[in-house]
Every structure is written in C-alpha cells, then in structure tokens.
Amino acid sequence: MITTLQQIESRIRELVEVRLPAILPGKKMAGDTIPQLAAAMHANILEKAGRRFAPHAYTLITRPDEGAHWQDPNMLEMLCETIQTTGRESGLEFAAPPILTLATDDALSPQHIRITASHHIEPLGETSDALNEQASPDNPQQHIPENAFLILDGRKVLPISEIVINIGRRLENNIVLDDPRISRSHSQLRAIKGRYVIFDLDSTGGTYVNGQRIQQTILYPGDVISLAGITLVFGQDNPPPRPDLRETGPLVNQAPERPTAILKDRTDLRRRRK
C-alpha cells in the first residue's frame, strides 16, 4: 500500500509517464506538476471514523500566458484519473470523483504552477463560540490567516489580511465587484481561530462554495467561491495544520462554475481506449 509522500509522488509519475504519451503524443508535463500534485493530495488526507479520505477538489494555478497548455480536456481527465488510481492504491476513499479546476496567477514564475486541494467541508454548526474567538485589536494578528489570497475570475490575485473583509457592489466594501448580479453587501470573510470563514449577507444571488449554497462555512485552500456567477478561488501559501478535519466530514454535491475536468465513471484510461 502506498503510504508516504515519496511513494505517492513516485506512483503519480509512473502513471503519467504511461498515460500522457497515449493520449497526447509529444506533450510533456511541467516540471513541478507531479511533486505539487502529490504534496497537495498527501497534505490534505482526512481521517474520520477509521476511514481515510483523499481530497477530491483540486485547483491548478498557472501563469495566464501558460494556461493554454492545460486547456486540453484529455490532459485534465488523465490527471483526474491518475489522482483516483493513486488514491485507491493508497487505501484512500474519495467523497466524490476527483475534479480539477484551472486558475491563473500573474505572480507565478514562468513554467511554474501551484496546486491546491480541498474537501467539501460542512458549514459551521455552532458559531457563537468561534465568533468569540474572532481577532480583535486586543488579540490581533495571531488569528488572521497568513499569506491568504483570492483569485478573481482566474486572473487577478487579491491578497487578504484583514480581520473582516466585506465583498459586494458598494464602493465601501473591501472587495468591490461592479456587477449587477452582485448585491450591494453580498458576503463577508471573517478571521476566526486562524481561519477565514465566509458568510452570506442575505444576498439575492447567493454565496456558493464548491457548488454548495452556504450561509457560512470555513474556507480551505482550493475552495471555489461563486457569488452570483462571479468566481473566486481561495488560496493560502503554507496553510496551517487542520485538526478540524477530525470534526468535519466531506460533502458530496458540487457544481463549480470554472473550467474543470471531472472524473467520470471509467476506471482505467488504457482499457477504455483499446
């Protein structure tokens, strides 16, 4: 059974080396794709009630001028199948078929990518205690997530480092989205216990995280937020550990509104193409 990061990376590399030439002859994988994919999978394994879940929502972030390399659906589907095969051989379960979402970031170095992974997380149940822990002038930076950012429509990176971040159409908001579908005060991010929690502010178009309409939920790197059709991807460089995973479970419904590849009910790429 595959158990270590090195074993996961080695298995992903073996599968890609066999599958990629079969579907896209002459195509090569970016140098850091496989290590990034392995690290994203390994770092976000969820353990619950004796079962181990691999993350199934992945976001691949690249430079805007290099995004065309990843647009081929066969490439994305092959990576999704590789994720599922590697997870299965590692004794891991998936709450839903793996899905790969594309985004871009101008700040990335040429020929470099970043991959984040996440589970669908249940909305917060009781938040009153958590809200009491919210960062304040007397208890500030230690509760504000470090190196957090939002990627707007796959193009613009918005660093976030405030205790409260308001999003909406009003000019007074921290993030202003000038779109008639967006409510004047649409949603809000709050720093709570070192995590950002997103709240819907009774918006007309709704707030969705990974395709699930929410009133409030914790955000994790790779989560795809949709505000009445406007898409943001939440990211965080060097995110903190996730002890909360023992208290939460994955959801299965999703309907992201970005370029994606979703693994269909086909178990082996080579068998299918014979």
ZAGU-367468 format. One record per residue (C-alpha): residue number from 1; residue in one letter; chain; x, y, z. Coordinates in nm, 3 decimals. Layout:
! residues N
{n=NUM, res=a, chain=A, X=X, Y=Y, Z=Z}
...
This chain:
! residues 274
{n=1, res=m, chain=A, X=0.000, Y=0.000, Z=0.000}
{n=2, res=i, chain=A, X=0.124, Y=0.350, Z=-0.085}
{n=3, res=t, chain=A, X=0.164, Y=0.548, Z=0.237}
{n=4, res=t, chain=A, X=0.437, Y=0.813, Z=0.213}
{n=5, res=l, chain=A, X=0.463, Y=1.135, Z=0.013}
{n=6, res=q, chain=A, X=0.755, Y=0.990, Z=-0.181}
{n=7, res=q, chain=A, X=0.555, Y=0.679, Z=-0.271}
{n=8, res=i, chain=A, X=0.256, Y=0.886, Z=-0.381}
{n=9, res=e, chain=A, X=0.477, Y=1.108, Z=-0.597}
{n=10, res=s, chain=A, X=0.652, Y=0.805, Z=-0.750}
{n=11, res=r, chain=A, X=0.322, Y=0.636, Z=-0.837}
{n=12, res=i, chain=A, X=0.176, Y=0.952, Z=-0.992}
{n=13, res=r, chain=A, X=0.492, Y=0.988, Z=-1.203}
{n=14, res=e, chain=A, X=0.469, Y=0.626, Z=-1.322}
{n=15, res=l, chain=A, X=0.106, Y=0.666, Z=-1.424}
{n=16, res=v, chain=A, X=0.163, Y=0.997, Z=-1.604}
{n=17, res=e, chain=A, X=0.461, Y=0.858, Z=-1.795}
{n=18, res=v, chain=A, X=0.240, Y=0.578, Z=-1.930}
{n=19, res=r, chain=A, X=-0.085, Y=0.767, Z=-1.985}
{n=20, res=l, chain=A, X=0.026, Y=1.105, Z=-2.119}
{n=21, res=p, chain=A, X=0.200, Y=0.974, Z=-2.436}
{n=22, res=a, chain=A, X=-0.102, Y=0.754, Z=-2.507}
{n=23, res=i, chain=A, X=-0.343, Y=1.047, Z=-2.525}
{n=24, res=l, chain=A, X=-0.117, Y=1.340, Z=-2.622}
{n=25, res=p, chain=A, X=0.194, Y=1.220, Z=-2.806}
{n=26, res=g, chain=A, X=0.483, Y=1.463, Z=-2.769}
{n=27, res=k, chain=A, X=0.320, Y=1.652, Z=-2.482}
{n=28, res=k, chain=A, X=0.529, Y=1.698, Z=-2.168}
{n=29, res=m, chain=A, X=0.426, Y=1.768, Z=-1.811}
{n=30, res=a, chain=A, X=0.555, Y=2.086, Z=-1.644}
{n=31, res=g, chain=A, X=0.848, Y=2.003, Z=-1.419}
{n=32, res=d, chain=A, X=0.686, Y=2.071, Z=-1.082}
{n=33, res=t, chain=A, X=0.337, Y=1.940, Z=-1.164}
{n=34, res=i, chain=A, X=0.383, Y=1.591, Z=-1.022}
{n=35, res=p, chain=A, X=0.554, Y=1.696, Z=-0.694}
{n=36, res=q, chain=A, X=0.289, Y=1.965, Z=-0.643}
{n=37, res=l, chain=A, X=0.004, Y=1.722, Z=-0.710}
{n=38, res=a, chain=A, X=0.147, Y=1.460, Z=-0.476}
{n=39, res=a, chain=A, X=0.206, Y=1.716, Z=-0.200}
{n=40, res=a, chain=A, X=-0.147, Y=1.858, Z=-0.232}
{n=41, res=m, chain=A, X=-0.300, Y=1.511, Z=-0.207}
{n=42, res=h, chain=A, X=-0.081, Y=1.391, Z=0.081}
{n=43, res=a, chain=A, X=-0.113, Y=1.708, Z=0.291}
{n=44, res=n, chain=A, X=-0.492, Y=1.704, Z=0.283}
{n=45, res=i, chain=A, X=-0.575, Y=1.344, Z=0.371}
{n=46, res=l, chain=A, X=-0.874, Y=1.339, Z=0.604}
{n=47, res=e, chain=A, X=-0.913, Y=1.072, Z=0.873}
{n=48, res=k, chain=A, X=-1.259, Y=1.015, Z=1.015}
{n=49, res=a, chain=A, X=-1.408, Y=0.716, Z=1.200}
{n=50, res=g, chain=A, X=-1.131, Y=0.485, Z=1.087}
{n=51, res=r, chain=A, X=-1.163, Y=0.587, Z=0.721}
{n=52, res=r, chain=A, X=-0.914, Y=0.793, Z=0.521}
{n=53, res=f, chain=A, X=-1.033, Y=1.034, Z=0.254}
{n=54, res=a, chain=A, X=-0.821, Y=1.189, Z=-0.017}
{n=55, res=p, chain=A, X=-0.915, Y=1.541, Z=-0.124}
{n=56, res=h, chain=A, X=-1.117, Y=1.545, Z=-0.443}
{n=57, res=a, chain=A, X=-1.131, Y=1.918, Z=-0.530}
{n=58, res=y, chain=A, X=-0.802, Y=2.033, Z=-0.686}
{n=59, res=t, chain=A, X=-0.710, Y=2.373, Z=-0.829}
{n=60, res=l, chain=A, X=-0.418, Y=2.406, Z=-1.070}
{n=61, res=i, chain=A, X=-0.288, Y=2.763, Z=-1.082}
{n=62, res=t, chain=A, X=-0.060, Y=2.874, Z=-1.364}
{n=63, res=r, chain=A, X=0.054, Y=3.194, Z=-1.532}
{n=64, res=p, chain=A, X=-0.207, Y=3.346, Z=-1.768}
{n=65, res=d, chain=A, X=0.023, Y=3.311, Z=-2.070}
{n=66, res=e, chain=A, X=0.076, Y=2.942, Z=-1.998}
{n=67, res=g, chain=A, X=-0.285, Y=2.849, Z=-1.932}
{n=68, res=a, chain=A, X=-0.342, Y=2.716, Z=-2.284}
{n=69, res=h, chain=A, X=-0.113, Y=2.422, Z=-2.206}
{n=70, res=w, chain=A, X=-0.371, Y=2.293, Z=-1.960}
{n=71, res=q, chain=A, X=-0.690, Y=2.356, Z=-2.156}
{n=72, res=d, chain=A, X=-0.693, Y=2.018, Z=-2.328}
{n=73, res=p, chain=A, X=-0.972, Y=1.816, Z=-2.160}
{n=74, res=n, chain=A, X=-0.782, Y=1.491, Z=-2.222}
{n=75, res=m, chain=A, X=-0.492, Y=1.622, Z=-2.016}
{n=76, res=l, chain=A, X=-0.720, Y=1.723, Z=-1.729}
{n=77, res=e, chain=A, X=-0.913, Y=1.398, Z=-1.739}
{n=78, res=m, chain=A, X=-0.589, Y=1.199, Z=-1.736}
{n=79, res=l, chain=A, X=-0.475, Y=1.383, Z=-1.423}
{n=80, res=c, chain=A, X=-0.810, Y=1.320, Z=-1.253}
{n=81, res=e, chain=A, X=-0.785, Y=0.950, Z=-1.332}
{n=82, res=t, chain=A, X=-0.428, Y=0.945, Z=-1.202}
{n=83, res=i, chain=A, X=-0.542, Y=1.105, Z=-0.878}
{n=84, res=q, chain=A, X=-0.812, Y=0.843, Z=-0.832}
{n=85, res=t, chain=A, X=-0.586, Y=0.548, Z=-0.916}
{n=86, res=t, chain=A, X=-0.315, Y=0.669, Z=-0.679}
{n=87, res=g, chain=A, X=-0.567, Y=0.730, Z=-0.403}
{n=88, res=r, chain=A, X=-0.725, Y=0.389, Z=-0.444}
{n=89, res=e, chain=A, X=-0.385, Y=0.218, Z=-0.432}
{n=90, res=s, chain=A, X=-0.310, Y=0.416, Z=-0.116}
{n=91, res=g, chain=A, X=-0.619, Y=0.280, Z=0.060}
{n=92, res=l, chain=A, X=-0.790, Y=0.618, Z=0.039}
{n=93, res=e, chain=A, X=-1.153, Y=0.696, Z=-0.036}
{n=94, res=f, chain=A, X=-1.298, Y=0.989, Z=-0.230}
{n=95, res=a, chain=A, X=-1.622, Y=1.156, Z=-0.124}
{n=96, res=a, chain=A, X=-1.683, Y=1.235, Z=-0.492}
{n=97, res=p, chain=A, X=-1.498, Y=1.180, Z=-0.820}
{n=98, res=p, chain=A, X=-1.184, Y=1.397, Z=-0.839}
{n=99, res=i, chain=A, X=-1.229, Y=1.734, Z=-1.006}
{n=100, res=l, chain=A, X=-0.956, Y=1.963, Z=-1.138}
{n=101, res=t, chain=A, X=-1.016, Y=2.338, Z=-1.166}
{n=102, res=l, chain=A, X=-0.794, Y=2.581, Z=-1.358}
{n=103, res=a, chain=A, X=-0.693, Y=2.928, Z=-1.239}
{n=104, res=t, chain=A, X=-0.415, Y=3.176, Z=-1.321}
{n=105, res=d, chain=A, X=-0.180, Y=3.398, Z=-1.122}
{n=106, res=d, chain=A, X=0.041, Y=3.671, Z=-1.274}
{n=107, res=a, chain=A, X=0.283, Y=3.645, Z=-0.981}
{n=108, res=l, chain=A, X=0.398, Y=3.292, Z=-1.065}
{n=109, res=s, chain=A, X=0.741, Y=3.243, Z=-1.221}
{n=110, res=p, chain=A, X=0.750, Y=3.119, Z=-1.581}
{n=111, res=q, chain=A, X=0.687, Y=2.745, Z=-1.618}
{n=112, res=h, chain=A, X=0.587, Y=2.712, Z=-1.254}
{n=113, res=i, chain=A, X=0.248, Y=2.610, Z=-1.123}
{n=114, res=r, chain=A, X=0.076, Y=2.581, Z=-0.788}
{n=115, res=i, chain=A, X=-0.174, Y=2.310, Z=-0.695}
{n=116, res=t, chain=A, X=-0.412, Y=2.327, Z=-0.400}
{n=117, res=a, chain=A, X=-0.650, Y=2.057, Z=-0.281}
{n=118, res=s, chain=A, X=-0.951, Y=2.051, Z=-0.055}
{n=119, res=h, chain=A, X=-1.253, Y=1.853, Z=0.063}
{n=120, res=h, chain=A, X=-1.608, Y=1.978, Z=0.069}
{n=121, res=i, chain=A, X=-1.642, Y=2.093, Z=0.429}
{n=122, res=e, chain=A, X=-1.970, Y=2.102, Z=0.613}
{n=123, res=p, chain=A, X=-2.088, Y=2.450, Z=0.709}
{n=124, res=l, chain=A, X=-2.016, Y=2.554, Z=1.065}
{n=125, res=g, chain=A, X=-2.275, Y=2.432, Z=1.310}
{n=126, res=e, chain=A, X=-2.249, Y=2.640, Z=1.623}
{n=127, res=t, chain=A, X=-2.052, Y=2.957, Z=1.552}
{n=128, res=s, chain=A, X=-2.115, Y=3.158, Z=1.866}
{n=129, res=d, chain=A, X=-1.805, Y=3.023, Z=2.042}
{n=130, res=a, chain=A, X=-1.597, Y=3.068, Z=1.730}
{n=131, res=l, chain=A, X=-1.711, Y=3.426, Z=1.691}
{n=132, res=n, chain=A, X=-1.600, Y=3.499, Z=2.044}
{n=133, res=e, chain=A, X=-1.252, Y=3.397, Z=1.931}
{n=134, res=q, chain=A, X=-1.251, Y=3.642, Z=1.641}
{n=135, res=a, chain=A, X=-0.940, Y=3.857, Z=1.614}
{n=136, res=s, chain=A, X=-0.972, Y=4.197, Z=1.775}
{n=137, res=p, chain=A, X=-0.748, Y=4.497, Z=1.848}
{n=138, res=d, chain=A, X=-0.662, Y=4.333, Z=2.183}
{n=139, res=n, chain=A, X=-0.591, Y=3.995, Z=2.027}
{n=140, res=p, chain=A, X=-0.492, Y=4.066, Z=1.667}
{n=141, res=q, chain=A, X=-0.258, Y=3.907, Z=1.417}
{n=142, res=q, chain=A, X=-0.231, Y=3.558, Z=1.566}
{n=143, res=h, chain=A, X=-0.585, Y=3.481, Z=1.449}
{n=144, res=i, chain=A, X=-0.555, Y=3.627, Z=1.099}
{n=145, res=p, chain=A, X=-0.469, Y=3.359, Z=0.839}
{n=146, res=e, chain=A, X=-0.125, Y=3.422, Z=0.693}
{n=147, res=n, chain=A, X=-0.050, Y=3.452, Z=0.322}
{n=148, res=a, chain=A, X=-0.415, Y=3.419, Z=0.222}
{n=149, res=f, chain=A, X=-0.547, Y=3.541, Z=-0.112}
{n=150, res=l, chain=A, X=-0.839, Y=3.525, Z=-0.352}
{n=151, res=i, chain=A, X=-0.808, Y=3.470, Z=-0.726}
{n=152, res=l, chain=A, X=-1.080, Y=3.664, Z=-0.907}
{n=153, res=d, chain=A, X=-1.213, Y=3.504, Z=-1.227}
{n=154, res=g, chain=A, X=-0.889, Y=3.308, Z=-1.268}
{n=155, res=r, chain=A, X=-0.686, Y=3.621, Z=-1.343}
{n=156, res=k, chain=A, X=-0.645, Y=3.872, Z=-1.063}
{n=157, res=v, chain=A, X=-0.483, Y=3.779, Z=-0.730}
{n=158, res=l, chain=A, X=-0.620, Y=3.970, Z=-0.430}
{n=159, res=p, chain=A, X=-0.410, Y=3.934, Z=-0.110}
{n=160, res=i, chain=A, X=-0.629, Y=3.936, Z=0.204}
{n=161, res=s, chain=A, X=-0.505, Y=4.011, Z=0.553}
{n=162, res=e, chain=A, X=-0.785, Y=4.192, Z=0.735}
{n=163, res=i, chain=A, X=-0.996, Y=4.068, Z=1.026}
{n=164, res=v, chain=A, X=-1.318, Y=4.140, Z=0.834}
{n=165, res=i, chain=A, X=-1.340, Y=4.162, Z=0.456}
{n=166, res=n, chain=A, X=-1.666, Y=4.278, Z=0.302}
{n=167, res=i, chain=A, X=-1.747, Y=4.185, Z=-0.057}
{n=168, res=g, chain=A, X=-2.018, Y=4.345, Z=-0.268}
{n=169, res=r, chain=A, X=-2.117, Y=4.614, Z=-0.514}
{n=170, res=r, chain=A, X=-2.094, Y=4.908, Z=-0.274}
{n=171, res=l, chain=A, X=-1.780, Y=5.120, Z=-0.304}
{n=172, res=e, chain=A, X=-1.731, Y=5.096, Z=0.073}
{n=173, res=n, chain=A, X=-1.660, Y=4.722, Z=0.052}
{n=174, res=n, chain=A, X=-1.307, Y=4.588, Z=0.086}
{n=175, res=i, chain=A, X=-1.354, Y=4.400, Z=-0.240}
{n=176, res=v, chain=A, X=-1.582, Y=4.579, Z=-0.486}
{n=177, res=l, chain=A, X=-1.743, Y=4.369, Z=-0.760}
{n=178, res=d, chain=A, X=-1.907, Y=4.601, Z=-1.010}
{n=179, res=d, chain=A, X=-2.161, Y=4.359, Z=-1.150}
{n=180, res=p, chain=A, X=-2.542, Y=4.393, Z=-1.138}
{n=181, res=r, chain=A, X=-2.574, Y=4.031, Z=-1.021}
{n=182, res=i, chain=A, X=-2.383, Y=4.113, Z=-0.703}
{n=183, res=s, chain=A, X=-2.572, Y=4.255, Z=-0.405}
{n=184, res=r, chain=A, X=-2.456, Y=4.580, Z=-0.251}
{n=185, res=s, chain=A, X=-2.343, Y=4.385, Z=0.054}
{n=186, res=h, chain=A, X=-2.308, Y=4.032, Z=-0.077}
{n=187, res=s, chain=A, X=-2.077, Y=3.833, Z=0.152}
{n=188, res=q, chain=A, X=-1.817, Y=3.870, Z=0.423}
{n=189, res=l, chain=A, X=-1.497, Y=3.695, Z=0.526}
{n=190, res=r, chain=A, X=-1.408, Y=3.691, Z=0.896}
{n=191, res=a, chain=A, X=-1.085, Y=3.573, Z=1.055}
{n=192, res=i, chain=A, X=-1.185, Y=3.322, Z=1.321}
{n=193, res=k, chain=A, X=-0.941, Y=3.096, Z=1.506}
{n=194, res=g, chain=A, X=-0.680, Y=3.134, Z=1.237}
{n=195, res=r, chain=A, X=-0.921, Y=3.050, Z=0.953}
{n=196, res=y, chain=A, X=-1.126, Y=3.260, Z=0.718}
{n=197, res=v, chain=A, X=-1.498, Y=3.192, Z=0.742}
{n=198, res=i, chain=A, X=-1.725, Y=3.316, Z=0.463}
{n=199, res=f, chain=A, X=-2.077, Y=3.439, Z=0.543}
{n=200, res=d, chain=A, X=-2.357, Y=3.515, Z=0.302}
{n=201, res=l, chain=A, X=-2.517, Y=3.852, Z=0.384}
{n=202, res=d, chain=A, X=-2.867, Y=3.761, Z=0.267}
{n=203, res=s, chain=A, X=-2.758, Y=3.826, Z=-0.091}
{n=204, res=t, chain=A, X=-3.001, Y=3.793, Z=-0.379}
{n=205, res=g, chain=A, X=-2.781, Y=3.571, Z=-0.593}
{n=206, res=g, chain=A, X=-2.644, Y=3.361, Z=-0.309}
{n=207, res=t, chain=A, X=-2.295, Y=3.253, Z=-0.199}
{n=208, res=y, chain=A, X=-2.168, Y=2.913, Z=-0.309}
{n=209, res=v, chain=A, X=-1.857, Y=2.721, Z=-0.204}
{n=210, res=n, chain=A, X=-1.760, Y=2.430, Z=-0.431}
{n=211, res=g, chain=A, X=-2.110, Y=2.438, Z=-0.578}
{n=212, res=q, chain=A, X=-2.286, Y=2.418, Z=-0.240}
{n=213, res=r, chain=A, X=-2.501, Y=2.717, Z=-0.140}
{n=214, res=i, chain=A, X=-2.396, Y=2.825, Z=0.206}
{n=215, res=q, chain=A, X=-2.485, Y=3.066, Z=0.482}
{n=216, res=q, chain=A, X=-2.147, Y=3.025, Z=0.648}
{n=217, res=t, chain=A, X=-1.855, Y=2.789, Z=0.610}
{n=218, res=i, chain=A, X=-1.483, Y=2.764, Z=0.678}
{n=219, res=l, chain=A, X=-1.261, Y=2.822, Z=0.374}
{n=220, res=y, chain=A, X=-0.970, Y=2.598, Z=0.285}
{n=221, res=p, chain=A, X=-0.709, Y=2.640, Z=0.010}
{n=222, res=g, chain=A, X=-0.853, Y=2.545, Z=-0.326}
{n=223, res=d, chain=A, X=-1.214, Y=2.618, Z=-0.236}
{n=224, res=v, chain=A, X=-1.405, Y=2.772, Z=-0.527}
{n=225, res=i, chain=A, X=-1.640, Y=3.055, Z=-0.425}
{n=226, res=s, chain=A, X=-1.917, Y=3.167, Z=-0.657}
{n=227, res=l, chain=A, X=-2.102, Y=3.492, Z=-0.590}
{n=228, res=a, chain=A, X=-2.396, Y=3.512, Z=-0.831}
{n=229, res=g, chain=A, X=-2.172, Y=3.378, Z=-1.108}
{n=230, res=i, chain=A, X=-1.855, Y=3.570, Z=-1.015}
{n=231, res=t, chain=A, X=-1.585, Y=3.318, Z=-0.928}
{n=232, res=l, chain=A, X=-1.311, Y=3.347, Z=-0.669}
{n=233, res=v, chain=A, X=-1.066, Y=3.076, Z=-0.562}
{n=234, res=f, chain=A, X=-0.944, Y=3.090, Z=-0.203}
{n=235, res=g, chain=A, X=-0.576, Y=3.016, Z=-0.156}
{n=236, res=q, chain=A, X=-0.317, Y=3.024, Z=0.118}
{n=237, res=d, chain=A, X=0.056, Y=2.970, Z=0.093}
{n=238, res=n, chain=A, X=0.188, Y=2.740, Z=0.368}
{n=239, res=p, chain=A, X=-0.153, Y=2.687, Z=0.533}
{n=240, res=p, chain=A, X=-0.162, Y=2.577, Z=0.899}
{n=241, res=p, chain=A, X=-0.241, Y=2.219, Z=1.003}
{n=242, res=r, chain=A, X=-0.607, Y=2.113, Z=1.000}
{n=243, res=p, chain=A, X=-0.706, Y=1.948, Z=1.331}
{n=244, res=d, chain=A, X=-1.065, Y=2.037, Z=1.246}
{n=245, res=l, chain=A, X=-1.075, Y=1.757, Z=0.991}
{n=246, res=r, chain=A, X=-1.148, Y=1.509, Z=1.270}
{n=247, res=e, chain=A, X=-1.465, Y=1.704, Z=1.345}
{n=248, res=t, chain=A, X=-1.591, Y=1.756, Z=0.992}
{n=249, res=g, chain=A, X=-1.689, Y=1.534, Z=0.705}
{n=250, res=p, chain=A, X=-1.689, Y=1.568, Z=0.329}
{n=251, res=l, chain=A, X=-1.995, Y=1.668, Z=0.133}
{n=252, res=v, chain=A, X=-2.069, Y=1.511, Z=-0.199}
{n=253, res=n, chain=A, X=-2.256, Y=1.775, Z=-0.401}
{n=254, res=q, chain=A, X=-2.063, Y=2.012, Z=-0.620}
{n=255, res=a, chain=A, X=-2.114, Y=2.222, Z=-0.932}
{n=256, res=p, chain=A, X=-1.816, Y=2.451, Z=-0.989}
{n=257, res=e, chain=A, X=-1.853, Y=2.730, Z=-1.241}
{n=258, res=r, chain=A, X=-1.497, Y=2.729, Z=-1.381}
{n=259, res=p, chain=A, X=-1.302, Y=2.534, Z=-1.645}
{n=260, res=t, chain=A, X=-1.288, Y=2.191, Z=-1.487}
{n=261, res=a, chain=A, X=-1.227, Y=1.826, Z=-1.551}
{n=262, res=i, chain=A, X=-1.445, Y=1.579, Z=-1.363}
{n=263, res=l, chain=A, X=-1.356, Y=1.213, Z=-1.345}
{n=264, res=k, chain=A, X=-1.639, Y=1.010, Z=-1.493}
{n=265, res=d, chain=A, X=-1.726, Y=0.651, Z=-1.405}
{n=266, res=r, chain=A, X=-1.444, Y=0.497, Z=-1.606}
{n=267, res=t, chain=A, X=-1.182, Y=0.310, Z=-1.414}
{n=268, res=d, chain=A, X=-0.887, Y=0.278, Z=-1.649}
{n=269, res=l, chain=A, X=-0.780, Y=0.509, Z=-1.930}
{n=270, res=r, chain=A, X=-0.587, Y=0.246, Z=-2.123}
{n=271, res=r, chain=A, X=-0.866, Y=-0.011, Z=-2.107}
{n=272, res=r, chain=A, X=-1.116, Y=0.248, Z=-2.233}
{n=273, res=r, chain=A, X=-0.904, Y=0.341, Z=-2.534}
{n=274, res=k, chain=A, X=-0.841, Y=-0.013, Z=-2.657}
